[in-house]
């Protein structure tokens, strides 16, 4: 599928009626718009749970909008142990995702060995549309693929649910 035919992520998640699930399987993501925040975190800065205005926008606003409609938004992260510096960074601010309405769980990679997983991270919208986020070896986004193929959506749904069942809820997973 070409980039021109992809529906925008924001349009997709706003069109969801029941669920949006996200499976992350990398130990590092090189996201340019996070560079300053990651550098600040490395220097000891942490988000203040009482200062919601300082949190990651517009993502959290979008999650609140979608979950307010009754959509269940879940994110599962498969990661190595001990966790990478980037995973520790993500863990430090995941309370903001929870506050916005997401459910988040963590699964150590060693516990995922018996699971059949797609080769890349994905979002699955209402169990029908899959958006794969393809990264290079250094964690930089390369491109996005989308499909409505039922077999692929089923594979991703089964993989996500298997991870979700084994994973630990964020509030119980300490780093």
Order of alpha helices (4+ residues) and beta strands (2+ residues): alpha-beta-alpha-alpha-beta-alpha-beta-beta-beta-beta-alpha-beta
